[in-house]
Amino acid sequence: MTNHAAVNRSPDQTKNRIQQRQARIGIIGLGYVGLPLALLFSEQKFAVTGFDIDQRKVDTLNQGGSYIYRITAEEIRVAQSQGFCATSDYAKLVEMDAVIICVPTPLNQYHEPDLSFITDTTHAIAPHLQSGQLIVLESTTYPGTTEEVMVPILEKGNKSGLKAARGTSTGEKEFFVAFSPEREDPGNTTVARPDIPKVVGGVNPQASELACALYGSIFHRTVPVSSPAAAEMTKLLENIYRCVNIALVNELKLLCLRMGIDIWEVIEAASTKPFGFHPFYPGPGLGGHCIPVDPFYLSWKAKEWDFRTRFIELAGEINTNMPYHVMASVARR
């Protein structure tokens, strides 16, 4: 078994290494979120190691290829010249100053959150955890996941008795944990990735400071919030806002069809108002990784607080029924 040099740095040392572009960055999950993030860090001269359990992805990247349509092989080769490499060997995590988790968070067949990718990844990190390391979760999830699910696994699973830094504690046997929601918008060519503000919520102030320093090296603006839960809720609010408004305009489209009104004309006219209105457009339903899934994470979590998220449930019902409306319309023609 290959021996890897452990980090074991103080938080000040970690921050200094980030600011001087000497920190080693590990990114777990090399999909449509993790791989673009790795390239951003590589562009800023960081040595980046990508981790993935899919050996085909690892081999493709190490051979200078790409499997994501909007990322070219040339971009991968440029990143390799800056020190980027991919691996499935999680033992190499001991060499990382910061580890960012970008794994999927789907729903199961009962529309309940499936956190298995997060928990499996966290269990894989724990044995290799080092003092002074920063661990950041980017995967969209319900408020409380970072502190209630991830942190206990990391604390129980590491071999050195390390604890997550809390409050103002700055002891030697600590690691740092934060949540920073991904804001990828595949296909968007109008907003450069570094221009998208990065929300950050640390378990304690020092974790937030380290995470802001990390992301501040590749994004033009960081937005610190009070806790990981606040950052987790921020991401859900962004996607629920879109889900509910899409459902609203889908419902209005159905009404306009019955009333003989052109919904597109109505939206265009309403869009001329310079305040208080943002256009959303009807369609055959919802697709993608986020909008059809993320709202149900909050809906599920709300039940723990004896609270029913009626807007989310109604929006989900309307959007889910749109494909059936489209199919029925086509069949009638």
Secondary structure, 3 states (H helix, E strand, C coil): CCCCCCCCCCHHHHHHHHHCCCCEEEEECCCCCHHHHHHHHHHCCCEEEEECCCHHHHHHHHCCCCCCCCCCHHHHHHHHHCCCEEECCHHHHHHCCEEEECCCCCECCCCCECCHHHHHHHHHHHHHCCCCCEEEECCCCCCCHHHHHHHHHHHHHCCCCCEECCCCCCCCCEEEEEECCCCCCCCCCCCCHHHCCEEEEECCHHHHHHHHHHHHCCCCCEEECCCHHHHHHHHHHHHHHHHHHHHHHHHHHHHHHHHCCCHHHHHHHHCCCCCCCCCCCCCCCCCCCCCCCHHHHHHHHHHHHCCCCHHHHHHHHHHHHHHHHHHHHHHHC
